[in-house]
């Protein structure tokens, strides 16, 4: 389980509600600046490999994706993936979700072999987790 209490406890000036309002009004650059600041703050306080850093990286990646910047989004999601794999293991549902996101970004960038590899990795994880659940594990 990834603890996300740090996000709202330490960075009170950056709330999901504020970011959502900025995003809805089209001020994505302001939202991105806030999220990047929060990311750097967390890195300085928690270290580069903390799960809360991965959460911020996913937030930044989502904003880049929404802004039509798939290469930057992909870099953020891949760094988040590396961190989360070290905390959750390589065969976790959250890892499969992130692999699919990265695969979709590769697809959008025309990198089809890379996209297929990420989607196949995600599917392999989901099949394995479903089999384990079906067998009571």
C-alpha positions in Angstrom: 0.0 0.0 0.0 1.3 3.4 -1.0 0.9 6.1 1.6 -0.2 9.4 0.1 -0.7 11.4 3.3 2.4 13.4 2.6 0.8 15.0 -0.5 -1.8 17.0 1.4 -0.1 17.2 4.7 3.2 18.8 3.6 2.1 20.7 0.5 -1.1 22.4 1.6 -0.9 25.2 -1.0 -1.3 22.6 -3.8 -4.5 20.8 -3.4 -6.4 18.6 -5.9 -9.3 21.0 -5.8 -7.0 23.9 -6.8 -5.4 21.9 -9.6 -8.7 20.7 -10.9 -10.0 24.3 -11.0 -6.9 25.5 -12.9 -7.1 22.5 -15.2 -10.8 23.1 -16.0 -10.2 26.8 -16.7 -7.5 26.0 -19.1 -4.6 27.2 -17.0 -2.6 24.0 -17.4 0.8 25.8 -17.4 0.0 27.1 -13.8 -1.1 23.7 -12.7 2.0 22.1 -14.2 4.3 24.6 -12.5 2.6 23.8 -9.1 2.9 20.1 -9.7 6.5 20.3 -10.7 7.2 22.4 -7.6 5.5 19.8 -5.4 7.5 17.1 -7.1 10.8 18.8 -6.4 9.7 19.5 -2.8 8.9 15.9 -2.2 12.2 14.8 -3.8 14.1 17.1 -1.5 12.2 15.9 1.6 11.6 12.3 0.9 14.3 11.3 -1.6 14.0 10.4 -5.2 12.6 6.9 -4.7 9.7 7.5 -2.3 6.2 6.4 -3.4 4.8 10.0 -2.9 7.4 11.1 -5.5 5.9 8.5 -7.9 2.5 9.9 -7.3 3.6 13.4 -8.2 5.4 12.0 -11.2 2.1 10.5 -12.4 0.3 13.8 -11.8 2.9 15.6 -13.8 2.7 12.9 -16.5 -1.0 13.3 -16.7 -0.8 17.0 -17.2 1.8 16.6 -19.9 -0.5 14.1 -21.6 -3.4 16.4 -21.3 -1.3 19.2 -22.9 -0.4 17.0 -25.9 3.2 16.4 -24.8 3.4 12.6 -24.9 7.2 12.4 -24.7 7.4 14.4 -21.5 4.4 12.4 -20.1 6.1 9.2 -21.0 9.3 10.2 -19.1 7.3 11.0 -16.0 5.3 7.8 -16.1 8.5 5.7 -16.7 10.2 7.2 -13.7 7.1 6.6 -11.6 7.1 3.0 -12.8 10.7 2.5 -11.8 9.9 3.8 -8.3 6.7 1.9 -7.9 8.2 -1.4 -9.1 10.8 -1.1 -6.4 8.1 -0.7 -3.7 5.3 -2.8 -5.1 7.1 -5.4 -7.1 6.9 -5.9 -10.8 3.6 -7.9 -10.7 1.1 -5.5 -9.1 -2.1 -4.1 -10.5 -0.8 -0.5 -10.3 2.2 -1.5 -12.3 0.0 -3.0 -15.0 -2.1 0.2 -15.2 1.1 2.3 -15.5 2.5 0.0 -18.2 -0.7 0.5 -20.2 -0.5 4.3 -19.9 3.1 4.2 -21.1 2.1 1.9 -23.9 -0.6 4.2 -25.0 1.8 7.1 -25.1 4.3 5.2 -27.1 1.4 4.4 -29.5 0.6 8.1 -29.8 4.2 8.8 -30.6 4.2 6.2 -33.3 6.6 3.9 -31.4 4.5 0.8 -32.0 7.0 -2.0 -31.1 7.6 -0.3 -27.7 3.8 0.2 -27.3 3.1 -3.4 -27.9 5.8 -4.5 -25.5 4.4 -2.4 -22.7 0.8 -3.5 -23.4 1.9 -7.2 -23.4 3.7 -6.7 -20.1 0.6 -5.2 -18.6 -1.6 -8.1 -19.9 0.9 -10.7 -18.6 0.6 -9.1 -15.1 -3.2 -9.0 -15.3 -3.5 -12.6 -16.4 -1.2 -13.7 -13.6 -3.1 -11.7 -11.0 -6.4 -13.0 -12.3 -5.2 -16.6 -12.1 -3.9 -16.1 -8.6 -7.2 -14.6 -7.5 -9.1 -17.5 -9.1 -7.0 -20.0 -7.3 -7.7 -18.3 -4.0 -4.4 -16.4 -3.8 
